[in-house]
Amino acid sequence: MTVTSTQSINLFIKNQHLSFFILAHKIGINRSTLWSWLKFENELTPERKNKILNAIEELINEN
C-alpha cells in the first residue's frame, strides 16, 4: 500500500472500497472522528496519520 504525498488518504480509502465505519472501528475511534481527522488531512499529526495508514494496511491484507 502506498499513499503518495499528492494523493489524499480520503481518496485512497475510497479507491480501495474501504468502509469509513470499519476503518474507524479498526483504529478504535468513532466514524465522525475519522471524518474530522480527514477533513483537515494536511494538519494530521504523524501519530494519527500512522494509525490510519496502519489500519488501512491491515484491512487490505485481511481481504
All heavy atoms as a GROMACS GRO file, in nm:
protein
  524
    1MET      N    1   0.084  -0.117   0.000
    1MET     CA    2   0.000   0.000   0.000
    1MET      C    3   0.088   0.123   0.000
    1MET      O    4   0.178   0.133   0.080
    1MET     CB    5  -0.088   0.000   0.124
    1MET     CG    6  -0.164   0.128   0.137
    1MET     SD    7  -0.225   0.158   0.303
    1MET     CE    8  -0.076   0.187   0.391
    2THR      N    9   0.058   0.212  -0.091
    2THR     CA   10   0.135   0.334  -0.097
    2THR      C   11   0.042   0.453  -0.119
    2THR      O   12  -0.033   0.455  -0.215
    2THR     CB   13   0.238   0.331  -0.211
    2THR    OG1   14   0.318   0.215  -0.194
    2THR    CG2   15   0.324   0.453  -0.212
    3VAL      N   16   0.049   0.547  -0.028
    3VAL     CA   17  -0.022   0.672  -0.045
    3VAL      C   18   0.084   0.775  -0.076
    3VAL      O   19   0.174   0.799   0.005
    3VAL     CB   20  -0.099   0.712   0.083
    3VAL    CG1   21  -0.167   0.846   0.064
    3VAL    CG2   22  -0.200   0.606   0.121
    4THR      N   23   0.076   0.834  -0.194
    4THR     CA   24   0.176   0.934  -0.230
    4THR      C   25   0.146   1.065  -0.160
    4THR      O   26   0.035   1.087  -0.111
    4THR     CB   27   0.177   0.958  -0.382
    4THR    OG1   28   0.050   1.014  -0.420
    4THR    CG2   29   0.200   0.829  -0.458
    5SER      N   30   0.243   1.153  -0.156
    5SER     CA   31   0.224   1.280  -0.087
    5SER      C   32   0.119   1.367  -0.156
    5SER      O   33   0.062   1.456  -0.095
    5SER     CB   34   0.357   1.355  -0.078
    5SER     OG   35   0.409   1.377  -0.208
    6THR      N   36   0.092   1.341  -0.284
    6THR     CA   37  -0.007   1.420  -0.355
    6THR      C   38  -0.145   1.355  -0.353
    6THR      O   39  -0.243   1.418  -0.391
    6THR     CB   40   0.034   1.443  -0.501
    6THR    OG1   41   0.053   1.316  -0.564
    6THR    CG2   42   0.162   1.524  -0.510
    7GLN      N   43  -0.154   1.232  -0.310
    7GLN     CA   44  -0.282   1.161  -0.305
    7GLN      C   45  -0.336   1.168  -0.163
    7GLN      O   46  -0.266   1.141  -0.068
    7GLN     CB   47  -0.265   1.015  -0.345
    7GLN     CG   48  -0.393   0.936  -0.345
    7GLN     CD   49  -0.371   0.790  -0.378
    7GLN    OE1   50  -0.262   0.737  -0.359
    7GLN    NE2   51  -0.473   0.725  -0.428
    8SER      N   52  -0.461   1.206  -0.150
    8SER     CA   53  -0.518   1.216  -0.017
    8SER      C   54  -0.551   1.078   0.038
    8SER      O   55  -0.580   0.984  -0.037
    8SER     CB   56  -0.645   1.301  -0.020
    8SER     OG   57  -0.754   1.229  -0.073
    9ILE      N   58  -0.544   1.067   0.167
    9ILE     CA   59  -0.579   0.942   0.234
    9ILE      C   60  -0.726   0.913   0.209
    9ILE      O   61  -0.765   0.799   0.184
    9ILE     CB   62  -0.548   0.949   0.384
    9ILE    CG1   63  -0.398   0.964   0.408
    9ILE    CG2   64  -0.601   0.827   0.457
    9ILE    CD1   65  -0.360   0.991   0.551
   10ASN      N   66  -0.807   1.017   0.213
   10ASN     CA   67  -0.951   1.003   0.191
   10ASN      C   68  -0.979   0.940   0.055
   10ASN      O   69  -1.057   0.845   0.044
   10ASN     CB   70  -1.016   1.141   0.201
   10ASN     CG   71  -1.166   1.136   0.209
   10ASN    OD1   72  -1.225   1.031   0.237
   10ASN    ND2   73  -1.228   1.248   0.187
   11LEU      N   74  -0.914   0.989  -0.048
   11LEU     CA   75  -0.931   0.934  -0.183
   11LEU      C   76  -0.880   0.791  -0.190
   11LEU      O   77  -0.942   0.706  -0.253
   11LEU     CB   78  -0.859   1.022  -0.285
   11LEU     CG   79  -0.872   0.983  -0.431
   11LEU    CD1   80  -1.018   0.986  -0.474
   11LEU    CD2   81  -0.791   1.078  -0.516
   12PHE      N   82  -0.770   0.763  -0.125
   12PHE     CA   83  -0.714   0.629  -0.124
   12PHE      C   84  -0.812   0.531  -0.060
   12PHE      O   85  -0.832   0.420  -0.110
   12PHE     CB   86  -0.580   0.626  -0.050
   12PHE     CG   87  -0.510   0.494  -0.057
   12PHE    CD1   88  -0.445   0.454  -0.172
   12PHE    CD2   89  -0.511   0.408   0.052
   12PHE    CE1   90  -0.381   0.331  -0.180
   12PHE    CE2   91  -0.448   0.285   0.046
   12PHE     CZ   92  -0.383   0.247  -0.071
   13ILE      N   93  -0.874   0.572   0.052
   13ILE     CA   94  -0.972   0.487   0.119
   13ILE      C   95  -1.087   0.455   0.024
   13ILE      O   96  -1.130   0.341   0.012
   13ILE     CB   97  -1.026   0.556   0.247
   13ILE    CG1   98  -0.914   0.569   0.350
   13ILE    CG2   99  -1.145   0.481   0.304
   13ILE    CD1  100  -0.946   0.663   0.465
   14LYS      N  101  -1.136   0.557  -0.045
   14LYS     CA  102  -1.246   0.538  -0.140
   14LYS      C  103  -1.205   0.447  -0.255
   14LYS      O  104  -1.281   0.360  -0.296
   14LYS     CB  105  -1.294   0.672  -0.194
   14LYS     CG  106  -1.366   0.754  -0.090
   14LYS     CD  107  -1.407   0.890  -0.145
   14LYS     CE  108  -1.472   0.974  -0.037
   14LYS     NZ  109  -1.506   1.107  -0.087
   15ASN      N  110  -1.086   0.467  -0.308
   15ASN     CA  111  -1.038   0.385  -0.420
   15ASN      C  112  -1.019   0.239  -0.381
   15ASN      O  113  -1.029   0.150  -0.466
   15ASN     CB  114  -0.908   0.441  -0.476
   15ASN     CG  115  -0.929   0.570  -0.553
   15ASN    OD1  116  -1.039   0.602  -0.596
   15ASN    ND2  117  -0.822   0.647  -0.569
   16GLN      N  118  -0.991   0.214  -0.255
   16GLN     CA  119  -0.974   0.077  -0.206
   16GLN      C  120  -1.108   0.016  -0.165
   16GLN      O  121  -1.114  -0.098  -0.121
   16GLN     CB  122  -0.878   0.074  -0.087
   16GLN     CG  123  -0.736   0.111  -0.122
   16GLN     CD  124  -0.672   0.013  -0.217
   16GLN    OE1  125  -0.684  -0.108  -0.202
   16GLN    NE2  126  -0.604   0.064  -0.317
   17HIS      N  127  -1.216   0.094  -0.177
   17HIS     CA  128  -1.351   0.049  -0.142
   17HIS      C  129  -1.359   0.004   0.004
   17HIS      O  130  -1.423  -0.096   0.036
   17HIS     CB  131  -1.399  -0.062  -0.235
   17HIS     CG  132  -1.391  -0.026  -0.379
   17HIS    ND1  133  -1.477   0.066  -0.437
   17HIS    CD2  134  -1.306  -0.064  -0.476
   17HIS    CE1  135  -1.445   0.080  -0.565
   17HIS    NE2  136  -1.341   0.004  -0.591
   18LEU      N  137  -1.293   0.082   0.090
   18LEU     CA  138  -1.297   0.052   0.233
   18LEU      C  139  -1.410   0.131   0.298
   18LEU      O  140  -1.442   0.242   0.255
   18LEU     CB  141  -1.164   0.089   0.300
   18LEU     CG  142  -1.041   0.012   0.253
   18LEU    CD1  143  -0.916   0.069   0.318
   18LEU    CD2  144  -1.055  -0.135   0.285
   19SER      N  145  -1.467   0.075   0.400
   19SER     CA  146  -1.572   0.142   0.476
   19SER      C  147  -1.509   0.234   0.580
   19SER      O  148  -1.421   0.192   0.657
   19SER     CB  149  -1.658   0.036   0.546
   19SER     OG  150  -1.733   0.093   0.649
   20PHE      N  151  -1.554   0.358   0.583
   20PHE     CA  152  -1.504   0.452   0.684
   20PHE      C  153  -1.542   0.404   0.824
   20PHE      O  154  -1.466   0.420   0.918
   20PHE     CB  155  -1.559   0.593   0.660
   20PHE     CG  156  -1.494   0.661   0.543
   20PHE    CD1  157  -1.548   0.652   0.416
   20PHE    CD2  158  -1.378   0.734   0.561
   20PHE    CE1  159  -1.488   0.715   0.308
   20PHE    CE2  160  -1.316   0.797   0.453
   20PHE     CZ  161  -1.371   0.787   0.327
   21PHE      N  162  -1.661   0.342   0.837
   21PHE     CA  163  -1.705   0.290   0.965
   21PHE      C  164  -1.612   0.180   1.013
   21PHE      O  165  -1.568   0.180   1.129
   21PHE     CB  166  -1.848   0.237   0.954
   21PHE     CG  167  -1.897   0.172   1.080
   21PHE    CD1  168  -1.941   0.249   1.187
   21PHE    CD2  169  -1.896   0.034   1.092
   21PHE    CE1  170  -1.984   0.189   1.304
   21PHE    CE2  171  -1.940  -0.027   1.209
   21PHE     CZ  172  -1.984   0.051   1.315
   22ILE      N  173  -1.581   0.086   0.926
   22ILE     CA  174  -1.493  -0.026   0.963
   22ILE      C  175  -1.352   0.024   0.992
   22ILE      O  176  -1.287  -0.022   1.086
   22ILE     CB  177  -1.494  -0.135   0.854
   22ILE    CG1  178  -1.633  -0.199   0.848
   22ILE    CG2  179  -1.387  -0.240   0.879
   22ILE    CD1  180  -1.654  -0.295   0.733
   23LEU      N  181  -1.305   0.118   0.912
   23LEU     CA  182  -1.172   0.174   0.934
   23LEU      C  183  -1.166   0.244   1.070
   23LEU      O  184  -1.071   0.224   1.146
   23LEU     CB  185  -1.135   0.271   0.822
   23LEU     CG  186  -1.001   0.342   0.833
   23LEU    CD1  187  -0.886   0.242   0.839
   23LEU    CD2  188  -0.982   0.438   0.717
   24ALA      N  189  -1.267   0.324   1.101
   24ALA     CA  190  -1.270   0.393   1.230
   24ALA      C  191  -1.273   0.292   1.345
   24ALA      O  192  -1.203   0.308   1.446
   24ALA     CB  193  -1.391   0.485   1.237
   25HIS      N  194  -1.353   0.187   1.328
   25HIS     CA  195  -1.361   0.083   1.431
   25HIS      C  196  -1.224   0.016   1.450
   25HIS      O  197  -1.183  -0.011   1.564
   25HIS     CB  198  -1.466  -0.021   1.392
   25HIS     CG  199  -1.482  -0.131   1.490
   25HIS    ND1  200  -1.543  -0.113   1.612
   25HIS    CD2  201  -1.443  -0.261   1.486
   25HIS    CE1  202  -1.541  -0.227   1.678
   25HIS    NE2  203  -1.482  -0.319   1.604
   26LYS      N  204  -1.155  -0.009   1.341
   26LYS     CA  205  -1.022  -0.072   1.346
   26LYS      C  206  -0.924   0.016   1.424
   26LYS      O  207  -0.840  -0.034   1.499
   26LYS     CB  208  -0.972  -0.094   1.204
   26LYS     CG  209  -0.847  -0.175   1.193
   26LYS     CD  210  -0.880  -0.319   1.210
   26LYS     CE  211  -0.776  -0.408   1.152
   26LYS     NZ  212  -0.798  -0.548   1.189
   27ILE      N  213  -0.937   0.148   1.408
   27ILE     CA  214  -0.849   0.242   1.478
   27ILE      C  215  -0.890   0.257   1.624
   27ILE      O  216  -0.809   0.287   1.710
   27ILE     CB  217  -0.851   0.380   1.408
   27ILE    CG1  218  -0.796   0.368   1.266
   27ILE    CG2  219  -0.771   0.484   1.487
   27ILE    CD1  220  -0.820   0.491   1.180
   28GLY      N  221  -1.021   0.235   1.650
   28GLY     CA  222  -1.071   0.249   1.786
   28GLY      C  223  -1.133   0.386   1.812
   28GLY      O  224  -1.133   0.434   1.926
   29ILE      N  225  -1.182   0.448   1.704
   29ILE     CA  226  -1.244   0.580   1.716
   29ILE      C  227  -1.382   0.577   1.648
   29ILE      O  228  -1.415   0.483   1.578
   29ILE     CB  229  -1.158   0.691   1.652
   29ILE    CG1  230  -1.136   0.664   1.502
   29ILE    CG2  231  -1.025   0.706   1.726
   29ILE    CD1  232  -1.062   0.775   1.428
   30ASN      N  233  -1.458   0.682   1.670
   30ASN     CA  234  -1.588   0.697   1.607
   30ASN      C  235  -1.570   0.740   1.462
   30ASN      O  236  -1.474   0.809   1.428
   30ASN     CB  237  -1.668   0.802   1.683
   30ASN     CG  238  -1.812   0.807   1.642
   30ASN    OD1  239  -1.843   0.847   1.530
   30ASN    ND2  240  -1.900   0.768   1.732
   31ARG      N  241  -1.665   0.702   1.376
   31ARG     CA  242  -1.658   0.738   1.235
   31ARG      C  243  -1.653   0.889   1.217
   31ARG      O  244  -1.579   0.939   1.133
   31ARG     CB  245  -1.778   0.679   1.161
   31ARG     CG  246  -1.780   0.711   1.014
   31ARG     CD  247  -1.898   0.651   0.945
   31ARG     NE  248  -2.021   0.690   1.014
   31ARG     CZ  249  -2.140   0.638   0.989
   31ARG    NH1  250  -2.154   0.544   0.899
   31ARG    NH2  251  -2.246   0.679   1.054
   32SER      N  252  -1.728   0.962   1.297
   32SER     CA  253  -1.727   1.108   1.284
   32SER      C  254  -1.591   1.167   1.321
   32SER      O  255  -1.549   1.268   1.265
   32SER     CB  256  -1.838   1.172   1.368
   32SER     OG  257  -1.821   1.144   1.504
   33THR      N  258  -1.521   1.102   1.413
   33THR     CA  259  -1.386   1.146   1.448
   33THR      C  260  -1.292   1.126   1.330
   33THR      O  261  -1.212   1.215   1.297
   33THR     CB  262  -1.334   1.070   1.571
   33THR    OG1  263  -1.423   1.093   1.680
   33THR    CG2  264  -1.194   1.114   1.608
   34LEU      N  265  -1.304   1.011   1.264
   34LEU     CA  266  -1.221   0.985   1.146
   34LEU      C  267  -1.248   1.089   1.038
   34LEU      O  268  -1.155   1.142   0.978
   34LEU     CB  269  -1.248   0.844   1.091
   34LEU     CG  270  -1.172   0.805   0.965
   34LEU    CD1  271  -1.020   0.809   0.988
   34LEU    CD2  272  -1.216   0.668   0.916
   35TRP      N  273  -1.376   1.119   1.015
   35TRP     CA  274  -1.409   1.220   0.915
   35TRP      C  275  -1.349   1.356   0.951
   35TRP      O  276  -1.301   1.428   0.865
   35TRP     CB  277  -1.560   1.232   0.898
   35TRP     CG  278  -1.622   1.120   0.824
   35TRP    CD1  279  -1.560   1.031   0.740
   35TRP    CD2  280  -1.758   1.080   0.826
   35TRP    NE1  281  -1.650   0.941   0.691
   35TRP    CE2  282  -1.773   0.969   0.742
   35TRP    CE3  283  -1.870   1.127   0.893
   35TRP    CZ2  284  -1.895   0.906   0.722
   35TRP    CZ3  285  -1.991   1.065   0.873
   35TRP    CH2  286  -2.003   0.955   0.788
   36SER      N  287  -1.353   1.389   1.081
   36SER     CA  288  -1.294   1.516   1.125
   36SER      C  289  -1.144   1.519   1.099
   36SER      O  290  -1.090   1.620   1.056
   36SER     CB  291  -1.320   1.538   1.274
   36SER     OG  292  -1.457   1.553   1.299
   37TRP      N  293  -1.079   1.406   1.128
   37TRP     CA  294  -0.935   1.399   1.103
   37TRP      C  295  -0.905   1.418   0.956
   37TRP      O  296  -0.812   1.490   0.919
   37TRP     CB  297  -0.879   1.265   1.148
   37TRP     CG  298  -0.871   1.242   1.295
   37TRP    CD1  299  -0.915   1.326   1.395
   37TRP    CD2  300  -0.818   1.128   1.361
   37TRP    NE1  301  -0.893   1.268   1.518
   37TRP    CE2  302  -0.833   1.147   1.500
   37TRP    CE3  303  -0.760   1.010   1.315
   37TRP    CZ2  304  -0.790   1.054   1.594
   37TRP    CZ3  305  -0.718   0.917   1.409
   37TRP    CH2  306  -0.732   0.939   1.547
   38LEU      N  307  -0.983   1.352   0.870
   38LEU     CA  308  -0.956   1.356   0.726
   38LEU      C  309  -0.998   1.487   0.661
   38LEU      O  310  -0.950   1.522   0.554
   38LEU     CB  311  -1.024   1.238   0.656
   38LEU     CG  312  -0.969   1.101   0.695
   38LEU    CD1  313  -1.051   0.991   0.630
   38LEU    CD2  314  -0.822   1.088   0.658
   39LYS      N  315  -1.088   1.559   0.726
   39LYS     CA  316  -1.131   1.688   0.672
   39LYS      C  317  -1.014   1.785   0.664
   39LYS      O  318  -1.003   1.866   0.573
   39LYS     CB  319  -1.242   1.746   0.759
   39LYS     CG  320  -1.301   1.874   0.704
   39LYS     CD  321  -1.418   1.919   0.787
   39LYS     CE  322  -1.477   2.046   0.728
   39LYS     NZ  323  -1.592   2.093   0.807
   40PHE      N  324  -0.926   1.777   0.762
   40PHE     CA  325  -0.806   1.861   0.766
   40PHE      C  326  -0.683   1.773   0.761
   40PHE      O  327  -0.596   1.776   0.848
   40PHE     CB  328  -0.808   1.949   0.891
   40PHE     CG  329  -0.926   2.039   0.899
   40PHE    CD1  330  -1.034   2.008   0.979
   40PHE    CD2  331  -0.932   2.153   0.820
   40PHE    CE1  332  -1.145   2.090   0.985
   40PHE    CE2  333  -1.042   2.236   0.824
   40PHE     CZ  334  -1.150   2.205   0.906
   41GLU      N  335  -0.678   1.692   0.657
   41GLU     CA  336  -0.573   1.591   0.644
   41GLU      C  337  -0.432   1.648   0.650
   41GLU      O  338  -0.342   1.586   0.706
   41GLU     CB  339  -0.594   1.518   0.511
   41GLU     CG  340  -0.510   1.397   0.493
   41GLU     CD  341  -0.543   1.324   0.365
   41GLU    OE1  342  -0.662   1.313   0.332
   41GLU    OE2  343  -0.449   1.280   0.300
   42ASN      N  344  -0.413   1.766   0.595
   42ASN     CA  345  -0.278   1.826   0.595
   42ASN      C  346  -0.234   1.868   0.735
   42ASN      O  347  -0.118   1.898   0.757
   42ASN     CB  348  -0.270   1.944   0.499
   42ASN     CG  349  -0.369   2.054   0.531
   42ASN    OD1  350  -0.471   2.030   0.596
   42ASN    ND2  351  -0.341   2.174   0.486
   43GLU      N  352  -0.326   1.866   0.832
   43GLU     CA  353  -0.293   1.902   0.969
   43GLU      C  354  -0.286   1.780   1.061
   43GLU      O  355  -0.274   1.794   1.182
   43GLU     CB  356  -0.394   2.003   1.023
   43GLU     CG  357  -0.395   2.133   0.945
   43GLU     CD  358  -0.503   2.228   0.992
   43GLU    OE1  359  -0.566   2.203   1.097
   43GLU    OE2  360  -0.526   2.328   0.922
   44LEU      N  361  -0.295   1.660   1.002
   44LEU     CA  362  -0.288   1.538   1.083
   44LEU      C  363  -0.154   1.526   1.153
   44LEU      O  364  -0.049   1.551   1.093
   44LEU     CB  365  -0.305   1.414   0.994
   44LEU     CG  366  -0.443   1.366   0.962
   44LEU    CD1  367  -0.436   1.251   0.863
   44LEU    CD2  368  -0.517   1.322   1.086
   45THR      N  369  -0.159   1.485   1.279
   45THR     CA  370  -0.034   1.458   1.348
   45THR      C  371   0.025   1.330   1.291
   45THR      O  372  -0.049   1.245   1.240
   45THR     CB  373  -0.058   1.439   1.500
   45THR    OG1  374  -0.138   1.323   1.520
   45THR    CG2  375  -0.122   1.561   1.562
   46PRO      N  376   0.155   1.314   1.297
   46PRO     CA  377   0.216   1.190   1.248
   46PRO      C  378   0.157   1.066   1.315
   46PRO      O  379   0.138   0.963   1.251
   46PRO     CB  380   0.364   1.206   1.282
   46PRO     CG  381   0.386   1.353   1.289
   46PRO     CD  382   0.256   1.410   1.342
   47GLU      N  383   0.123   1.076   1.443
   47GLU     CA  384   0.067   0.962   1.516
   47GLU      C  385  -0.069   0.923   1.457
   47GLU      O  386  -0.095   0.805   1.432
   47GLU     CB  387   0.051   0.997   1.663
   47GLU     CG  388  -0.012   0.886   1.745
   47GLU     CD  389  -0.037   0.926   1.889
   47GLU    OE1  390   0.013   1.030   1.934
   47GLU    OE2  391  -0.109   0.850   1.957
   48ARG      N  392  -0.155   1.021   1.433
   48ARG     CA  393  -0.287   0.992   1.377
   48ARG      C  394  -0.276   0.938   1.235
   48ARG      O  395  -0.346   0.845   1.198
   48ARG     CB  396  -0.375   1.116   1.380
   48ARG     CG  397  -0.423   1.151   1.519
   48ARG     CD  398  -0.512   1.271   1.518
   48ARG     NE  399  -0.561   1.298   1.653
   48ARG     CZ  400  -0.628   1.405   1.687
   48ARG    NH1  401  -0.655   1.498   1.596
   48ARG    NH2  402  -0.669   1.422   1.810
   49LYS      N  403  -0.188   0.998   1.158
   49LYS     CA  404  -0.170   0.953   1.020
   49LYS      C  405  -0.122   0.807   1.018
   49LYS      O  406  -0.171   0.726   0.940
   49LYS     CB  407  -0.070   1.042   0.946
   49LYS     CG  408  -0.059   1.012   0.799
   49LYS     CD  409   0.027   1.114   0.727
   49LYS     CE  410   0.027   1.089   0.579
   49LYS     NZ  411   0.100   1.192   0.504
   50ASN      N  412  -0.029   0.774   1.105
   50ASN     CA  413   0.021   0.636   1.113
   50ASN      C  414  -0.088   0.540   1.156
   50ASN      O  415  -0.095   0.427   1.105
   50ASN     CB  416   0.141   0.627   1.207
   50ASN     CG  417   0.266   0.684   1.144
   50ASN    OD1  418   0.280   0.687   1.023
   50ASN    ND2  419   0.358   0.731   1.227
   51LYS      N  420  -0.174   0.582   1.251
   51LYS     CA  421  -0.285   0.496   1.294
   51LYS      C  422  -0.376   0.465   1.175
   51LYS      O  423  -0.417   0.350   1.156
   51LYS     CB  424  -0.366   0.564   1.404
   51LYS     CG  425  -0.305   0.559   1.540
   51LYS     CD  426  -0.397   0.623   1.642
   51LYS     CE  427  -0.335   0.619   1.780
   51LYS     NZ  428  -0.426   0.675   1.881
   52ILE      N  429  -0.408   0.568   1.098
   52ILE     CA  430  -0.496   0.550   0.983
   52ILE      C  431  -0.431   0.459   0.880
   52ILE      O  432  -0.492   0.364   0.831
   52ILE     CB  433  -0.532   0.686   0.920
   52ILE    CG1  434  -0.615   0.769   1.017
   52ILE    CG2  435  -0.607   0.666   0.788
   52ILE    CD1  436  -0.632   0.915   0.975
   53LEU      N  437  -0.306   0.488   0.845
   53LEU     CA  438  -0.238   0.410   0.742
   53LEU      C  439  -0.217   0.264   0.784
   53LEU      O  440  -0.232   0.173   0.702
   53LEU     CB  441  -0.104   0.475   0.705
   53LEU     CG  442  -0.115   0.613   0.639
   53LEU    CD1  443   0.024   0.671   0.615
   53LEU    CD2  444  -0.193   0.606   0.509
   54ASN      N  445  -0.186   0.242   0.911
   54ASN     CA  446  -0.169   0.104   0.960
   54ASN      C  447  -0.300   0.028   0.955
   54ASN      O  448  -0.303  -0.090   0.917
   54ASN     CB  449  -0.112   0.104   1.102
   54ASN     CG  450   0.033   0.145   1.106
   54ASN    OD1  451   0.106   0.132   1.007
   54ASN    ND2  452   0.076   0.194   1.219
   55ALA      N  453  -0.409   0.095   0.992
   55ALA     CA  454  -0.540   0.029   0.988
   55ALA      C  455  -0.581  -0.001   0.844
   55ALA      O  456  -0.637  -0.108   0.816
   55ALA     CB  457  -0.645   0.118   1.056
   56ILE      N  458  -0.553   0.091   0.752
   56ILE     CA  459  -0.582   0.067   0.610
   56ILE      C  460  -0.506  -0.055   0.562
   56ILE      O  461  -0.562  -0.144   0.496
   56ILE     CB  462  -0.548   0.190   0.524
   56ILE    CG1  463  -0.644   0.305   0.553
   56ILE    CG2  464  -0.548   0.155   0.376
   56ILE    CD1  465  -0.603   0.437   0.490
   57GLU      N  466  -0.380  -0.061   0.596
   57GLU     CA  467  -0.297  -0.174   0.552
   57GLU      C  468  -0.350  -0.305   0.608
   57GLU      O  469  -0.357  -0.405   0.537
   57GLU     CB  470  -0.152  -0.152   0.595
   57GLU     CG  471  -0.057  -0.255   0.541
   57GLU     CD  472   0.089  -0.222   0.570
   57GLU    OE1  473   0.118  -0.111   0.619
   57GLU    OE2  474   0.172  -0.309   0.542
   58GLU      N  475  -0.389  -0.306   0.735
   58GLU     CA  476  -0.444  -0.426   0.796
   58GLU      C  477  -0.572  -0.470   0.725
   58GLU      O  478  -0.592  -0.589   0.699
   58GLU     CB  479  -0.471  -0.404   0.944
   58GLU     CG  480  -0.345  -0.397   1.028
   58GLU     CD  481  -0.375  -0.368   1.174
   58GLU    OE1  482  -0.487  -0.396   1.221
   58GLU    OE2  483  -0.285  -0.316   1.243
   59LEU      N  484  -0.660  -0.374   0.696
   59LEU     CA  485  -0.787  -0.407   0.629
   59LEU      C  486  -0.763  -0.461   0.488
   59LEU      O  487  -0.830  -0.554   0.445
   59LEU     CB  488  -0.879  -0.286   0.625
   59LEU     CG  489  -0.939  -0.245   0.759
   59LEU    CD1  490  -1.012  -0.112   0.747
   59LEU    CD2  491  -1.032  -0.354   0.810
   60ILE      N  492  -0.668  -0.403   0.418
   60ILE     CA  493  -0.637  -0.450   0.283
   60ILE      C  494  -0.582  -0.592   0.289
   60ILE      O  495  -0.617  -0.677   0.209
   60ILE     CB  496  -0.539  -0.354   0.213
   60ILE    CG1  497  -0.609  -0.223   0.178
   60ILE    CG2  498  -0.481  -0.418   0.086
   60ILE    CD1  499  -0.517  -0.114   0.128
   61ASN      N  500  -0.496  -0.619   0.387
   61ASN     CA  501  -0.436  -0.752   0.400
   61ASN      C  502  -0.537  -0.857   0.444
   61ASN      O  503  -0.517  -0.976   0.419
   61ASN     CB  504  -0.318  -0.748   0.497
   61ASN     CG  505  -0.199  -0.675   0.437
   61ASN    OD1  506  -0.184  -0.668   0.316
   61ASN    ND2  507  -0.115  -0.619   0.522
   62GLU      N  508  -0.643  -0.815   0.512
   62GLU     CA  509  -0.747  -0.908   0.556
   62GLU      C  510  -0.830  -0.958   0.438
   62GLU      O  511  -0.887  -1.066   0.444
   62GLU     CB  512  -0.840  -0.843   0.658
   62GLU     CG  513  -0.776  -0.824   0.794
   62GLU     CD  514  -0.866  -0.749   0.891
   62GLU    OE1  515  -0.983  -0.721   0.857
   62GLU    OE2  516  -0.818  -0.719   1.001
   63ASN      N  517  -0.838  -0.877   0.334
   63ASN     CA  518  -0.922  -0.914   0.218
   63ASN      C  519  -0.850  -0.997   0.118
   63ASN      O  520  -0.752  -1.024   0.095
   63ASN     CB  521  -0.977  -0.789   0.149
   63ASN     CG  522  -1.077  -0.718   0.238
   63ASN    OD1  523  -1.142  -0.782   0.320
   63ASN    ND2  524  -1.087  -0.589   0.223
   0.00000   0.00000   0.00000
